[in-house]
Amino acid sequence: MSSGITLSVPSLRLEKSLLRAGHSLVAGIDEVGRGPLAGPIYIGFVVIAADTPAAPRGVRDSKATRPKDRVRLAQLIEDWAWSTTASVDADFIDRHGLTAALRECVNIAFRAARESGMAPSVLILDGIFNFCDPKLPVSVVTRTRADKSVSSVAAASILAKVERDAFMCERSVEFPGYGWERNSGYGTREHQQAISELGLTRLHRKSFCH
C-alpha cells in the first residue's frame, strides 16, 4: 500500500536555464554543520557544465538519504561532475561567526575550482541568504529548498555531509566519550552529558556551549 508520500526528485532545470542565459559554468552549494556544538562547518561545491548529464539516480537532499547510501552516492557524484568540499574549524567559527565561516568556505572552494579551470560564473545557494563574499566575480542565485529541487545543490549537500560525518567519526577516536561517531557533534543528550562530565575539547565551539 502506498504511503501517499512522494519524495521530490531534483533536476538540472535551474542549472541548464542559467547556462542557456549565457553562464559558462554553474555551481551548486550547500552547507552542513551550522548547528553542532563541536566540529567544523562544511560546504559542498558541485560544478555543472552545458554537457553535464542528469545526476546519478538517488541524488537528493542528504537529510533524505541513509548514511550508507550517501557514501555510495558521493562516489558517483565525484565521477559525475567537478566537485570539492571546503571547511573551517570551530576556532574560526568562534572568532568570526557562522556567516564569515560560510563565506570563507565558499572562497576556499572557489579558489580550488579556479585553479582547476572550473570556476563558475554563477552560484546557486540553498535558502534565501547570500553569504558569499561580494568580491567574488560571480552572480548568486538563492533558492528556497534548493537541496530538494536543484541537482547540483542536492549533490553538494551529500558531499558535505559525507565529508563532515567522516571527519567527526575519525575525531571520536581521538576524543572518546562524546559520541561523535553517532551524533556528529550535534547537541544530543549524550553529547551534552559528556561535556558536563569531560569538559570541552579543542574541537568544541565555545560560543555554542554556554
N, C-alpha and C positions, 0 to 999 in steps of 0.2 A: 504494500500500500504506500502510495506517495505521501510524504510528509507535508507537501504543499510549499516547501521552502526551496527557492531557486537561487543558487549561487550565481552572482554576476560573473561574466567572463570578460576580462579585459581585452581590449583590441588596440591596434595601432592607428585607429581612426584619427585621433588628435595629432599624433606624430606625423602621419602622412599629409594631413592638411597643412601643417606648418612647413613641411618640406616643399609642398606644391606652391606655397606662398613665397618661396624663394630662399628659405633657410637651407644651408648645406648639410648640417648635422644637427640633430636634436637629442638632448639628454634628459632622461627622467631621473628624478632624485627622490629618495625617501630616507627618513631618519629612523633610527632605533635607539632606544636608551635615553629618552628625555627624562623619565621619571625615577629611575632607580636610585637607591641610596649609595650604591657603590659601582665603580667601573666607568669606562669611557662612554661617550656618545659616538655613534657611528652613522655614516650615511652610505647608501649605495648610489652608484652613478652609472647609468646604462645609456650608451650612445646608439642612436638609430640613424641609419642612412637610407637613401631612397630605395636601395635594393635589399634592405633587410626584410626577410620573410616574417610571417606570423610567428609569435612567440611559441616556445615549446608548450606542448599540451600540459595543462595543470598549473601554469604560471598564474598566480593570483595573489592577493594580499597575503603577506606572511602570516598574519594572525588567523587566516582561514586554512592554513596548511599544517600538517603534522610535522614534528621535528625531522623524522626520517625522510619524509617527502621533500622537505626544504633542502636538505643536504643533496639529495639526488637532483632536484631542480636547479640548485646553484651551479652544479657541474654543467648542466645543459645550457643554462643562461650564459656561462662563460664561453661556451662554444658558439652560441647564437649571435652575440653582439659584443662589441668592445665594452668593457666594464671595469670598474675598480671600486674599492671601498676606501674610506678615509675615517679617521677617528681622532679625537683629542681626549686627554685624560682628565681624571677627577680634579687634579690640581688646577688645570686650566679652567675648568668649569667653575670652581670655587673662586678663582681670581677674577674671571671676566664675565661669567654668567652664560646661560644657555644660548642666547641669541648670538653672542660672539663666538661661542663654541661651534655652533652650526655654520656660521659664516666661514670660520677657519677650515672646517671640514670641506666645504664646497671649494674654497681656494686651493686646498691640497689636491682634491680630485681633479679640478680644472687644470692645474699645472701638469698633472700626470697625463691627462688627455692631450694637452697641447704638445707635450714632449713626445707623444706617440703619433702626432699628426692627426689626432681625432678630436680636436677642440670643437665643441658645438657652438652654434651662434644663438641658440635659444635653450633655456632650461625650463622644464616642467616640474613644479613643486606640488606636493600634496597639501591641501589646505588652502587658506586664504592669506597667509602671512608670508611675505617675501623677506627671507632672512639672508639673501645673498649680498655680497659686497657690491655696492653700487659702482665700484671701479672696474668690475669685470666687464669685458667687452661683449656682453650678451644681452639678449632680451629675456624676460622672465614671464612665464605664464603660470598662474596659480589656478588650481582646480580642486574644489571640494571632492573628497572621496576619490581622488585620482588613483590611489592604491587599489581601488576596486574596479576602475574603468579604463585605466591607461596602462598598456602592457609594459612600457619602459619603467614606469613608477612601481608597478607591482613587482617586476623583476628586481628593481633596486631594493625594495623592502625585503625580499628574500635574501639577497646577498648580504645586506647589512645585518639581518637577524642571524644568519648562519655564522658570520664572522664574529659578531659580538658574543653569541652563546658559546662558541668555541673558546674565545678568549677567557670568559668568566669560568668556564669549566676547567681550563688549564690553571687558572689562578686559584681555584678552590683547593688544589693540591698544596700550593704554597701557603694558603691561608685556610686551613681546615676549620670546620665548625660553624661556618656561616651559611652553608647550604647553597653556595653559588652555583653548584652543578645542577641544582633544581630550580632556584629562584632567579638566577642571572643577575643578582644584585638588587632585585626589587624588594620593597619593604614588606615582605611577608612576616607573619608572626614569628616563624622560625628565625628569620634574619634579625628582626628587632630584638628578640630574646638573646641571640648570640652577641649582639652589640652590647646589651646590658651586662652580659657576663664576661665577655672577652675584650670589650673596648673596640675602638676604631682602628682600621689599618690605613696604610698609605693609599689604598685604592678607594677608600670611602670619600664621598663628597661631604666634607664637614659642614657646608652650608645647608645640606639637606637633612642633617642628623641632629638637629637641635632637640 
